[in-house]
Amino acid sequence: MFIRYYYILLYVYIMLLISEKKRIHITVIIHFVLWTALTIYIYKFGLLPATRLGPTFGITVVPTESSSMRITINDFPFWFTFVKKTWLGQTTVNSGSSVYSLENHLKVTSDWAGMKLNYAPPLGYSPTMVWVLAPLVVFSPITAYYIFNVVGLLSIWWQTHPFRCRRGVGLLSFFSILSLACFQQGQTALITGAGLLFIAEKTRIKNHDDGWRPHIFVGIALWALTAKPSLALTAIVVLMGLRRWRPLLVAGVLTILSTLAITSLLGVNWVNDYVHIITSFDKINADVGFFGFAPNHMANLRGILSIDFGVPDDIASRISSIMWFVALLCIVAMGNRTRYSEGAIWSISILSYLLFCPHVTSTEELQLVLILPLCVRPENKLSWQELVLLGIVPLLPFTSPAIGLFADNRMVLFIAKISIIIFIAVSMKRTSAYSGAIMTTHSGAN
């Protein structure tokens, strides 16, 4: 605990001493040193303890006094096991149930635990995840877990690099307990955040190219994000609004072809089973064998309605979905016909996702850091609006209702996100001097 807060204070102090222009390279060095310290901290207090929980990595089954079983499952090991068994054909497909059926979830989890279980977490990821994790299935679960988290650490370095994020201040957010939990669980928030930022950066008007090559790379990144359809939709609506059609075409073709290529592994009824999972992803409608729904950890509209106002979770989810759909329509309509910068539009879309999408994990709040490279210029004199964002955004992950000082308090972070989206909508308009915030003039940072 002391070490973490020591590094935070050291980081803030040093950043305040560094000038805007003359010592940018010193900032880069300090950013790398502190990122290295973060890496060591995550490894020692996050990754090592996670790999020592019981003889079966990622799953722990403990008998309780009521003769039932308490199951603890880490996210990444579950996804990895699910995907590996899908590739190996060790599923219920041959018996007529798709990989997204409850029967297959129970089979995969029971085989993994080495005992028959009646409960399993639902896999909300699309078939794209089968491809995304495919390169890792040749490794052991622990090795794959480390590789996945190393990619997460590299994505933090890339997202918060001083040439992209003002003075590298975004790195401050990843010293939070929420970030540590993200690594322990092996969740995707860090990598998907980098994907969103990459797409936003490469589709800026300044990077517009009539050739297909840059659009292919963006399309591949967007295709990878379709592993989590709701997050891909967050990017799709912005690209539609900005009239960036080629990446959408590339991602669409890749999604269709990659899914068709593994249809035999998914089972004949996989579409219906998958739609059933994502449309009943709440505590009321989910199949009785599924567990792991935690609206109390969400600082979004669903969490507020379900936990703080006592609205049934299924109704809270539907209200949240309707509000998100309305927000998406507004973003598409907004497009490039407004005075908002591209960075502001991307930030509004990400904030709308975190506020209204009913299926948001607590660790995805770390994607709030993206507002800094999207809306705050890496160089030159800051406007007062940018100073406000620079001072507030890095602190938001510390107010997560899932863990830490604000545990079980959803309202603080929810109100903060509402305030920021209003602040950006009202004050972050396009200017002639600056039409985004992602630094592209320094080629070494890309």
Secondary structure, 3 states (H helix, E strand, C coil): CHHHHHHHHHHHHHHHHCCCCCCHHHHHHHHHHHHHHHHHHHHHHHHHHHCCCCCCCCEEEEECCCCCEEEEECHHHHHHHHHHHHHHCCCCHHHCCCCCCHHHHHHHHHHHHCCCCCCECCCCCCCHHHHHCHHHCCCCHHHHHHHHHHHHHHHHHHHCCCCCCHHHHHHHHHHCHHHHHHHHHCCCHHHHHHHHHHHHHHCCHHHCCCCCHHHHHHHHHHHHHCCCHHHHHHHHHHHHHCCCHHHHHHHHHHHHHHHHHCHHHHCCCHHHHHHHHHHCCCCCCCCCCECCCCHHHCCCHHHHHHHHCCCCHHHHHHHHHHHHHHHHHHHHHHCCCCCECHHHHHHHHHHHHHHHCCCCCHHHHHHHHHHHHHHCCCCCCCCHHHHHHHHHHHHHHHHCCCCCCCCCCHHHHHHHHHHHHHHHHHHCECCCCCCCCCCCCCHHHC
